[in-house]
Amino acid sequence: MTDLAILYEHPQWFAPLFAALDRRGVDYRAIHADGLIVDPAATEPPARVIFNRIAMSSFLRAPEHPIFFASAALAQWEAQGARVLNGAPALTLDASKARQLALIARRGLSIPATRVVHRAADLAAAAGELRFPIVVKANIGGSGAGIVRYDDPGALAAAVAAGQVPDSIDRVLLVQEYVPARGGTITRIETLAGRFLYALEVDGGGSFDLCPADACALPGRPTITMKAVQPDAALIAGAVAIVAAAGIDVGGVEVLIDDRDGTPRFYDVNALSNFVADPLSVLGWDPHERLVDWLEQRIAEARA
């Protein structure tokens, strides 16, 4: 049996990971979700260890996206005995901003004031419980997709009447207070195996698209700036608690400091984290090497 299978969708994001695996001579299969056919009566998974790399933003690239399909496939492979990394529970959480915020709040951490609805007609009533400006978010998004800011109730009402509010592929919407980020930056804390890996301070110039990877730097996308930082111990502890509760093996957590009152507010969990562009310049080391170290350890455990 193959040692490692990587389930993925984006054609470019994982080239650095595949290159690192090739350099190490790891026995692996790269399984693109397109073309994958799963037999529910099969008794053997495609590899001893399976690493899920399905992106929530996949629905932006193809209407026949693999998000829900992947969840079923991962659950089946785990039931067949594979060690699944970022498996079905992690993917399910990644696919619901509402669930993410509820999990964060249960950990005793602060989040932006939020309401969840399933009808556009309910957005105005939900926003009436919050302070403007607000943002409306798709429950399943990615790369800033499905987020629109409204500065007053009239603007929101007009958008609802015109049918121009965001939509989500699961028909769940979030109404959230727009939190002014202190210094105009957010902090993205990356974790590996439930431990702090590194953190970035990211400035998107007001954009909601804060993807830090080189593959995200495409024509038409806003330019973001970032630098490596060492967050406060409390922020790291919060991020670690979140990924542990979420069952995320490799992922990132985003937090900002509310400029209104200085409160750290955690607001996004990413079970698929693209490592920073040009890591040697930004971090001084390549996180893909540590990721492959960890994958080799999981393979050794599965073979034992």
Phi, psi and omega in degrees: 000142176299142181291317189221137171235139178243115179269121186215173180225318184289133186286346186239331192302332190253011176304317178297324178292314179299320179296319179294320178295319179297318180299325182276349183073029180286137177280106183216160173240132172265111184255108175283138183297326177291127181093349179288131177239127184248130176263113182293346178265359180296152182247355183233132178284168182287348180195164177294319180237133180235128183247116181278124178231037178278130184265142176296332180285003181299333179293341177285337184264340180202131177297331176268063184286161185261013189302306184283325175301316182297321179300317179292318181296315181297319179297320179294315182296324177294320178295335178278357174109000179286150170275109184258123181260133190053054187284199187303317178298319178294319179295321179297320178290319179301330184271018179209102176297328179297315178295320179302311183295322178296319178296316180300315181297324178294337177279002180081017181259153183277145176230164171297143177301127191219148169230149183241134180223170175236002177232138176300329181297340182266358184297317183296317180295320179294318180293335179296343178270000186238172175266134173277153001290155177234165170238146170255130184237142167290139180296324174249112181225200179163139180055037177079003183290146174072033176232124179226136179266140175232128187272344180204163181301326180297318180295320178293314181300319180295320180294320178297314181298326181274357182067034186245019176276162179301158174232160178231146184294346174255006177064029175245134182235148175247137171248126191220139174299134175286118183262117176291120183279128180300127181075003180072017184235157171240165176244128177252117183256118181263142181231153175221126181056035178077011180237155178299132178252303174194173178219150178236140166265121189241132176240111181263009179062031180093354179282155174269353181267103186241027179297124186268357187278155181296327180293345178273346183279074183251159178305136179092345178275146179295148177279132176242151176244149183207157176211153177289138179221163173249102183293164173303149181303325181294324178291318177297315179299321178296315180297318180296320178295323181294310183292328177295315180293331182275348184072029182265122179279320180225121181181176183235157178230136181250139182218148174225160176262119180293115184291346180285326185217003178079010181280130171289127181238116175278136188220352182207142178236132183237108177283344171245107179250123172277123181296158187300144174295145178049059187298328181295326178281320185280316186255331186091002178202164184256113181295341178297328179294320178290326177297316179292322174307312183293319178297320178297324177295319179294324177295315180300319178296318182292330180278341185292000000 
